[in-house]
Every structure is written in structure tokens, then in C-alpha cells.
Amino acid sequence: MPQGSQTHFRNWCVEKAGYETYETLNREPSGFDGKAQVRLRAAESRPCNSGQLPLAPRRHPETG
């Protein structure tokens, strides 16, 4: 009988040149919003796969 478990979940990262990169850094599956609405603000962007963490996680106001 197998022992232990693994949980997999996802985070959002949305990038567009000339706009602030949106990224969630949830550590629990319950924090994922599969229907999130993201509004990017004009600002310097960075690639999602840069490995550089944003200054603060950006979350949708309704989901916290």
C-alpha cells in the first residue's frame, strides 16, 4: 500500500510588454482562482519565467 501524498496546484503569471506583471504566489491549492480577472497596469514588465519574485503578490481584490 502506498504511503504519503502529493498535492499539485497552479499559480497565475500574466505578462505583457509595457504592463506590470501579475503573479500569484499561493502556497495552498485553495488560493487558486480558475476564473480570475486580471487587469494589468501600465508599468515596467518582467518575464514570468525570470525567477525574480515580484515586490508583492498581486491578487484580484475579490479573491484576496
Biotite code that builds the C-alpha atoms (Angstrom):
import biotite.structure as struc

atoms = struc.array([
    struc.Atom([0.000, 0.000, 0.000], chain_id="A", res_id=1, res_name="MET", atom_name="CA", element="C"),
    struc.Atom([1.488, 3.409, -0.978], chain_id="A", res_id=2, res_name="PRO", atom_name="CA", element="C"),
    struc.Atom([2.097, 5.875, 1.794], chain_id="A", res_id=3, res_name="GLN", atom_name="CA", element="C"),
    struc.Atom([2.159, 9.662, 1.680], chain_id="A", res_id=4, res_name="GLY", atom_name="CA", element="C"),
    struc.Atom([0.587, 12.021, -0.792], chain_id="A", res_id=5, res_name="SER", atom_name="CA", element="C"),
    struc.Atom([1.423, 14.792, -3.205], chain_id="A", res_id=6, res_name="GLN", atom_name="CA", element="C"),
    struc.Atom([-0.680, 17.843, -3.941], chain_id="A", res_id=7, res_name="THR", atom_name="CA", element="C"),
    struc.Atom([-0.235, 19.832, -7.130], chain_id="A", res_id=8, res_name="HIS", atom_name="CA", element="C"),
    struc.Atom([-1.733, 23.226, -7.872], chain_id="A", res_id=9, res_name="PHE", atom_name="CA", element="C"),
    struc.Atom([-1.074, 26.237, -10.060], chain_id="A", res_id=10, res_name="ARG", atom_name="CA", element="C"),
    struc.Atom([-0.414, 29.939, -9.773], chain_id="A", res_id=11, res_name="ASN", atom_name="CA", element="C"),
    struc.Atom([-1.105, 32.654, -12.311], chain_id="A", res_id=12, res_name="TRP", atom_name="CA", element="C"),
    struc.Atom([1.558, 34.694, -14.072], chain_id="A", res_id=13, res_name="CYS", atom_name="CA", element="C"),
    struc.Atom([0.428, 37.140, -16.770], chain_id="A", res_id=14, res_name="VAL", atom_name="CA", element="C"),
    struc.Atom([2.907, 39.303, -18.648], chain_id="A", res_id=15, res_name="GLU", atom_name="CA", element="C"),
    struc.Atom([2.651, 41.851, -21.443], chain_id="A", res_id=16, res_name="LYS", atom_name="CA", element="C"),
    struc.Atom([5.320, 44.298, -22.574], chain_id="A", res_id=17, res_name="ALA", atom_name="CA", element="C"),
    struc.Atom([4.689, 47.768, -21.117], chain_id="A", res_id=18, res_name="GLY", atom_name="CA", element="C"),
    struc.Atom([2.458, 46.475, -18.306], chain_id="A", res_id=19, res_name="TYR", atom_name="CA", element="C"),
    struc.Atom([3.129, 45.357, -14.749], chain_id="A", res_id=20, res_name="GLU", atom_name="CA", element="C"),
    struc.Atom([3.460, 41.580, -14.488], chain_id="A", res_id=21, res_name="THR", atom_name="CA", element="C"),
    struc.Atom([0.668, 39.941, -12.457], chain_id="A", res_id=22, res_name="TYR", atom_name="CA", element="C"),
    struc.Atom([1.616, 36.899, -10.429], chain_id="A", res_id=23, res_name="GLU", atom_name="CA", element="C"),
    struc.Atom([0.060, 34.929, -7.604], chain_id="A", res_id=24, res_name="THR", atom_name="CA", element="C"),
    struc.Atom([2.305, 33.159, -5.144], chain_id="A", res_id=25, res_name="LEU", atom_name="CA", element="C"),
    struc.Atom([-0.238, 30.960, -3.409], chain_id="A", res_id=26, res_name="ASN", atom_name="CA", element="C"),
    struc.Atom([1.143, 28.131, -1.304], chain_id="A", res_id=27, res_name="ARG", atom_name="CA", element="C"),
    struc.Atom([-2.162, 26.300, -0.917], chain_id="A", res_id=28, res_name="GLU", atom_name="CA", element="C"),
    struc.Atom([-4.477, 24.915, -3.619], chain_id="A", res_id=29, res_name="PRO", atom_name="CA", element="C"),
    struc.Atom([-7.427, 26.789, -2.095], chain_id="A", res_id=30, res_name="SER", atom_name="CA", element="C"),
    struc.Atom([-5.840, 30.109, -3.138], chain_id="A", res_id=31, res_name="GLY", atom_name="CA", element="C"),
    struc.Atom([-6.157, 29.376, -6.871], chain_id="A", res_id=32, res_name="PHE", atom_name="CA", element="C"),
    struc.Atom([-8.951, 31.199, -8.694], chain_id="A", res_id=33, res_name="ASP", atom_name="CA", element="C"),
    struc.Atom([-9.554, 29.475, -12.014], chain_id="A", res_id=34, res_name="GLY", atom_name="CA", element="C"),
    struc.Atom([-11.747, 32.348, -13.201], chain_id="A", res_id=35, res_name="LYS", atom_name="CA", element="C"),
    struc.Atom([-9.561, 35.261, -12.099], chain_id="A", res_id=36, res_name="ALA", atom_name="CA", element="C"),
    struc.Atom([-9.985, 38.560, -13.945], chain_id="A", res_id=37, res_name="GLN", atom_name="CA", element="C"),
    struc.Atom([-6.659, 40.301, -14.320], chain_id="A", res_id=38, res_name="VAL", atom_name="CA", element="C"),
    struc.Atom([-6.263, 43.996, -15.157], chain_id="A", res_id=39, res_name="ARG", atom_name="CA", element="C"),
    struc.Atom([-2.707, 44.960, -15.951], chain_id="A", res_id=40, res_name="LEU", atom_name="CA", element="C"),
    struc.Atom([-1.464, 48.466, -15.138], chain_id="A", res_id=41, res_name="ARG", atom_name="CA", element="C"),
    struc.Atom([0.937, 50.358, -17.379], chain_id="A", res_id=42, res_name="ALA", atom_name="CA", element="C"),
    struc.Atom([4.395, 49.826, -15.873], chain_id="A", res_id=43, res_name="ALA", atom_name="CA", element="C"),
    struc.Atom([7.664, 48.029, -16.469], chain_id="A", res_id=44, res_name="GLU", atom_name="CA", element="C"),
    struc.Atom([7.120, 44.346, -17.117], chain_id="A", res_id=45, res_name="SER", atom_name="CA", element="C"),
    struc.Atom([9.277, 41.310, -16.419], chain_id="A", res_id=46, res_name="ARG", atom_name="CA", element="C"),
    struc.Atom([9.092, 37.792, -17.850], chain_id="A", res_id=47, res_name="PRO", atom_name="CA", element="C"),
    struc.Atom([7.120, 35.244, -15.867], chain_id="A", res_id=48, res_name="CYS", atom_name="CA", element="C"),
    struc.Atom([9.950, 32.752, -16.060], chain_id="A", res_id=49, res_name="ASN", atom_name="CA", element="C"),
    struc.Atom([12.635, 35.189, -14.885], chain_id="A", res_id=50, res_name="SER", atom_name="CA", element="C"),
    struc.Atom([12.910, 33.595, -11.447], chain_id="A", res_id=51, res_name="GLY", atom_name="CA", element="C"),
    struc.Atom([12.714, 37.086, -9.936], chain_id="A", res_id=52, res_name="GLN", atom_name="CA", element="C"),
    struc.Atom([9.916, 37.426, -7.421], chain_id="A", res_id=53, res_name="LEU", atom_name="CA", element="C"),
    struc.Atom([7.645, 40.473, -7.625], chain_id="A", res_id=54, res_name="PRO", atom_name="CA", element="C"),
    struc.Atom([7.809, 43.028, -4.833], chain_id="A", res_id=55, res_name="LEU", atom_name="CA", element="C"),
    struc.Atom([4.433, 41.817, -3.588], chain_id="A", res_id=56, res_name="ALA", atom_name="CA", element="C"),
    struc.Atom([1.928, 39.272, -4.891], chain_id="A", res_id=57, res_name="PRO", atom_name="CA", element="C"),
    struc.Atom([-0.817, 40.873, -6.935], chain_id="A", res_id=58, res_name="ARG", atom_name="CA", element="C"),
    struc.Atom([-4.205, 39.406, -6.210], chain_id="A", res_id=59, res_name="ARG", atom_name="CA", element="C"),
    struc.Atom([-7.648, 40.147, -7.515], chain_id="A", res_id=60, res_name="HIS", atom_name="CA", element="C"),
    struc.Atom([-9.499, 42.392, -4.998], chain_id="A", res_id=61, res_name="PRO", atom_name="CA", element="C"),
    struc.Atom([-12.418, 39.954, -4.724], chain_id="A", res_id=62, res_name="GLU", atom_name="CA", element="C"),
    struc.Atom([-10.283, 36.893, -4.013], chain_id="A", res_id=63, res_name="THR", atom_name="CA", element="C"),
    struc.Atom([-7.739, 38.476, -1.664], chain_id="A", res_id=64, res_name="GLY", atom_name="CA", element="C"),
])
